[in-house]
Amino acid sequence: MTERRNNARPTARRRGAGSAGAERRYALVKWGLLAALVVYAVLVVGMNAARNVDFSVIRSAMAAAPGVAELKSLDENGFQERLDTAPDGCEGWLMVGSEDIMDVSELMIAKADAATLDRLESAVQRRLEAQLAVFRSYGVNQKDLLEGARVLRRGDYLFYAVGERADPWEDAFLACIR
Amino acid sequence: MVFSSLHFLYIFLPLVMLAHRFAPRHWRNGVLLAASVWFYAWGEPVYVGLMLFSVAWNYLTGLQLAAAARPSRKKRVLAGAVAVNLAVLGFFKYYGFLVQTLNGALGLRLPDYNLPLPIGISFYTFQALSYIIDVYRGTTKPQRSLVDFATYITMFPQLVAGPIVKYADIEAQLQKRSASLAQVGQGLERVILGLSKKVLLANNLGLLADTMRAAPGLSVLSAWLGAAAYTLQIYFDFSGYSDMAIGMGRMLGFSFAENFDYPYRARSVTEFWRRWHISLSGWFRDYVYIPLGGNRVGAGRHILNLLAVWLLTGLWHGASWNFVVWGLYYALLLIAEKHITGKALGRLPAGLARAITLVLVTVGWIIFSNTDFAAMGRYLGCLVGVGAGGFADRTFLYALRSHGLLLAFAALCCGPGLRQWQLRLTGKLPAVALAVFAGLLVACTAYLVQGSYNPFLYFRF
């Protein structure tokens, strides 16, 4: 019995030392994971962040983007007509759209606080739903364009674009705020 | 990827089921893990990293808890791990809400990063928390295989909208599982049933609810009709998702616990919460309410416990004040039931008790569905005639005529009768049952071909 007990003690100690070592290793890896998480969070935030630029910079850049000049620049009434909400509370905004009712192309960018952007984003989603309901049954191209609509939130900005040139418009917008 | 999408139903799901079925047994979890990451990455490529962090962090925490010798050390490891899980959840889900609240209240200009919500973060974080707490308590052994643990956390059927599956409940199935052809058939039936609830019922009820909400000069009856439509929509939307998750689980050889038990038949709010989102209520009961003392404490402390649990339940549902109010609304109802009205409610005829509960739950959904307090107030006012455009109007009559059948059928589906009939039919006339399910699948597919993107309501959480 004595012998067995003597044998047991070092084994337990060894096991204890082993699990203490394992625990330290796990802790070390977890610290590494935490560091990776911080880097990851910074990257995600960076991807979503937007430089605070004057809205006139965005307006000029978008005016030079391909196809924008062919669309009609909309005033407040036009904005309200299409989105069923006014651009009240925006620090800056622009909206252009086609005058041809069969052409679904439109572009809207707004700079505002989060609550206003929430309101505008909901309005944009409603607009897309309404347009899809109109064109779903017979406008194959229009339906495809509407389903490929870009709706982005970056910092204080909301970007919404439908059209064959939505990609270059998005690139031009992102180039302004990065 | 959304369950109610053609891509998921006709490409992803069949491919994964075939790959899982024909893979060697020891590769099955690997197949399921790869499929789950593919599923998540489809809509959230950026946030796959966050999910994998959660997997690695909680896997290592389980091993660390097992290796820690002293109870005090175990407690520190658990506290640190829980804090990190909650910090991740807090930053990615609640940061914007906190900043907006602070900026609004204190006039600060703290930056709001407008981060999109990582889909399913509340669900997988709660699963991970249940695992590490159970390992700490010694009720669960730590999982030594990273692949098996990652499969548990990321499993696509319940990844983005639950049910919240406790590790202990599927530990054995993670090691060894099988699904006979009969089980696969039953699972498929359940998937089609859930899909039908979502596509045929919830989406159409949602259109009615939205129409009524947007109608100008809402009458009292229109307001109640809209509220009833939303009450039914959220039930069929969420229980439909749970049905699909349970069905897919069965097809893969897992047995997930039920998440709904005909909640609108509840005779009290307490009973409603035993029947609605059972996995979430169970989580809060096991990991918050009981550790706080549950109901084995004085009346004052019990009230505080209920307030704490329901404040957290409300916040869990979303980073918005209306969810906080919704949680407190239920806290007050439950406190009243447990300390004041409980016995009286128990003496009421069952039908009356059910009706009272249903009205209280319906009012709760109005709080739940309105992030704008002004709109919420207006709608609640319309229900009792304050600011309403009369008692009844043409909108109500039109909606009743156009959607009356849908509402009546949906109400019928809230009870067990139809399901029991379907199970009897499947047992006695399998060919007819097969034809019914095939018909439902065709109808859902037709709707999905025509319809627009319509995600599940609980994806927001």
Boltz contact constraints between the chains, C-beta under 6 A:
constraints:
  - contact:
      token1: [A, 19]
      token2: [B, 67]
      max_distance: 6.0
  - contact:
      token1: [A, 22]
      token2: [B, 67]
      max_distance: 6.0
  - contact:
      token1: [A, 23]
      token2: [B, 64]
      max_distance: 6.0
  - contact:
      token1: [A, 23]
      token2: [B, 67]
      max_distance: 6.0
  - contact:
      token1: [A, 23]
      token2: [B, 68]
      max_distance: 6.0
  - contact:
      token1: [A, 26]
      token2: [B, 60]
      max_distance: 6.0
  - contact:
      token1: [A, 26]
      token2: [B, 63]
      max_distance: 6.0
  - contact:
      token1: [A, 26]
      token2: [B, 64]
      max_distance: 6.0
  - contact:
      token1: [A, 29]
      token2: [B, 60]
      max_distance: 6.0
  - contact:
      token1: [A, 30]
      token2: [B, 60]
      max_distance: 6.0
  - contact:
      token1: [A, 33]
      token2: [B, 56]
      max_distance: 6.0
  - contact:
      token1: [A, 33]
      token2: [B, 57]
      max_distance: 6.0
  - contact:
      token1: [A, 37]
      token2: [B, 53]
      max_distance: 6.0
  - contact:
      token1: [A, 40]
      token2: [B, 49]
      max_distance: 6.0
  - contact:
      token1: [A, 45]
      token2: [B, 113]
      max_distance: 6.0
  - contact:
      token1: [A, 48]
      token2: [B, 113]
      max_distance: 6.0
  - contact:
      token1: [A, 48]
      token2: [B, 114]
      max_distance: 6.0
  - contact:
      token1: [A, 48]
      token2: [B, 115]
      max_distance: 6.0
  - contact:
      token1: [A, 114]
      token2: [B, 100]
      max_distance: 6.0
  - contact:
      token1: [A, 114]
      token2: [B, 112]
      max_distance: 6.0
  - contact:
      token1: [A, 132]
      token2: [B, 452]
      max_distance: 6.0
  - contact:
      token1: [A, 153]
      token2: [B, 114]
      max_distance: 6.0
